[in-house]
């Protein structure tokens, strides 16, 4: 599989993992190993970066790059503050920007997200914003200087898959920064579909951490992302109404 | 002699059992029974706590629960109490309830998993749940009753353990253990930090600087990693205690409210414990607005009447978490040092089993808890 490049950084895995919902650090560790991920996002509001034995240590041991996120923020102000604390604590300017509109749906707030993105880009951050499947907003965020856009497939933790594949295709078509499908993945075929639609990477957590066998599901996701990427590059055949024999019917 | 480092429910239980069997023991703790044991709700609920990937923990929990009735009864006798009732030891089960359609679907999946594990649970409709617990919100869609689950008041248990130790003449050194004494690789005792003698008017309280021991048993909970190479980390839990004149509930109720979980534990005296957050914030024991908000928000969804109750206590404790959520009990690898730590969310439940493992009464389960498994991490 070809490399994923975000803001000039190369990754050979196109699966980005989240850490939420794992029953134990050991289960998380095994799942991360099986996923083959090289980049994993961590909620900074629920973590002390100085504490020993935390999820950050699990990532360090596996040599997985940390992508701090602003989960739990409801305003641009909270998100900017959280991103700055993360930069100071972890020494990385990368941030997955997540500004939530309400607790019930956990859908991203487009206005607060754009506001925060502008401020963070101006402050030198590498910003990867989590957004709805809105092609117009994706384009505006790219123009504002974001390093990638991360449209959702469906609400966080819902496992509903990609509810609007058409919009994801529109986002991919217009984007010249990486498009990372984030949230909504329920099982391996969802991840493969995201890649077939042309996304550059997939970010998921719950589908793996809350599976009955997280390590198995992580391996399934790794393979699904790779398969979807190859299928996209190979170019699928057009859909036809009627059969077309693959070998001649008459001698 | 054995020195037990840590006077929480685990350390005190071990001290009590060893002293009872005639072994000389000393307990060292700057403030006994004030850490995680003081915060814990005391649910003895291995069945309703079941999750995927944690079958070994379930086995430990079930074995521990079987030991609780006799543990409580004997402790009550040794502490001079009337009976296990004095510890608020109750065996009326746990009711796990669901609200929205999503929570109900998750509950059904959990019920199927429990059935596969042969766990005795009963699937109830919303109205059946409310017949059992009339104070539950009308929006309850369904529930799972784990009739074998029990609970106890950990504060009464640690108070009883301290009383029993006092009656047995076990010395309690109120000082922090700053390090383990080692002699040629063997652990031979502990070094103590006396209370701050520099402060005017404070005596050192006759605290010795060192205690020598044939065996040191480390039961220092979240603080264990600083003393020995064991991968235990603090997992913060905020918990609150409400008070009413009448008990609001007849059994433990836990629930998932739009994906976020909360539990309520009733005490005989009208206290209602609402818990608990799980936060990875190092040694932080601050009670926060957000923590209390989440607990009260979810508790009110479950039982609307909680808003009428008096707030009696808010506290944050530190659970000693290990990478696999299982405790580390047994010889440490260093001669002279035995571990009894890493009990995470199950310290109260697992205390009687921990003592049994250390006394050699549980061969097969002891293997699950062996500190050996952390050999390459520590």
Interface residues (C-beta under 8 A of the other chain):
Chain A: X23 X24 X25 X26 X27 X29 X46 X47 X48 X50 X51 X52 X53 X54 X55 X103 X104 X157 X210 X211 X212 X213 X214
Chain B: X51 X52 X53 X54 X113 X225 X231 X232 X233 X234 X258 X259 X279 X280 X281 X282 X283 X284 X321 X323 X324 X325
